[in-house]
Amino acid sequence: MNPRDIILEPVVTEKSMSLITTQNTYTFRVAQKSNKIEIRKAVEEIFDVSVDNVNTMNIRGKRRRLGRNEGKTPDWKKAYITLVPEDSIEVIEGL
């Protein structure tokens, strides 16, 4: 599987930005079928860094209404990637 198919996009929120500065942990939206080993290899290959730890969680979609129509946002998977203290990802730190 292509690493760009596993790592979909960074999650940019206040919490994720504070995790970068305090714990050197980056947050990404990843493919739902991917596992921790695939995510680790993809991040190391794309950003050329050393990964210390990977934690994943499945996010359930929320129910949304528009008038009398009801729908649901899609389910997705989030990965918290902790890098070794010497490494960082410059692209995300610039946001």
C-alpha positions in Angstrom: 0.0 0.0 0.0 1.2 3.5 -0.9 2.2 5.6 2.2 0.2 8.5 0.8 -2.9 6.3 0.9 -2.4 5.6 4.6 -1.7 9.1 5.9 -4.6 11.2 4.6 -4.2 14.6 6.3 -3.1 16.3 9.5 -5.6 17.2 12.1 -5.3 20.9 12.9 -7.0 21.8 16.2 -6.0 23.6 19.4 -5.4 20.3 21.2 -3.3 18.9 18.4 -1.2 22.0 18.1 -0.5 22.0 21.9 0.5 18.3 21.7 3.1 19.2 19.2 4.8 21.8 21.4 4.5 19.9 24.7 4.8 16.2 23.9 6.2 16.1 20.3 3.0 14.3 19.2 1.5 14.8 15.8 -2.1 14.0 14.9 -3.2 12.6 11.5 -6.3 11.4 9.9 -5.5 7.9 8.5 -7.1 5.2 6.4 -9.6 3.1 8.4 -8.1 -0.3 7.4 -4.5 0.7 8.3 -2.8 -0.6 11.5 -0.2 0.9 13.7 2.8 -0.8 11.9 1.6 0.5 8.5 1.1 4.0 10.0 4.6 4.0 11.5 6.3 3.0 8.3 4.3 5.5 6.3 5.2 8.4 8.5 8.8 7.4 8.6 8.9 7.2 4.8 7.0 10.4 4.0 8.5 12.8 6.6 11.9 11.1 7.1 11.7 11.0 10.9 11.9 8.3 13.6 8.6 7.4 15.3 8.6 6.5 19.0 5.0 5.5 19.5 1.7 5.3 17.6 -1.8 5.4 19.2 -5.0 5.1 17.1 -8.6 5.7 17.7 -11.8 5.2 15.7 -14.0 8.2 15.6 -17.7 7.6 15.1 -19.6 10.0 12.8 -22.2 12.3 14.4 -25.8 12.6 13.5 -26.7 15.8 11.6 -30.0 17.3 10.6 -30.9 19.6 7.7 -34.6 20.5 8.0 -36.4 17.2 8.4 -33.7 15.2 6.7 -31.3 13.4 9.0 -27.9 12.1 8.1 -24.6 11.1 9.6 -21.0 12.3 9.1 -18.6 9.5 8.1 -16.6 7.4 10.5 -12.9 8.0 10.5 -9.6 6.9 12.2 -7.2 9.2 14.0 -3.6 8.5 14.8 -1.4 10.1 17.5 2.2 9.8 16.4 5.0 10.5 19.0 8.4 11.2 17.5 11.7 10.8 19.2 12.8 14.0 20.9 15.4 15.0 18.2 12.9 14.9 15.3 10.1 17.2 14.2 7.9 17.7 11.1 8.4 21.2 9.8 5.4 21.3 7.5 2.9 21.0 10.3 4.7 23.3 12.7 4.3 26.2 10.3 0.5 26.1 10.5 
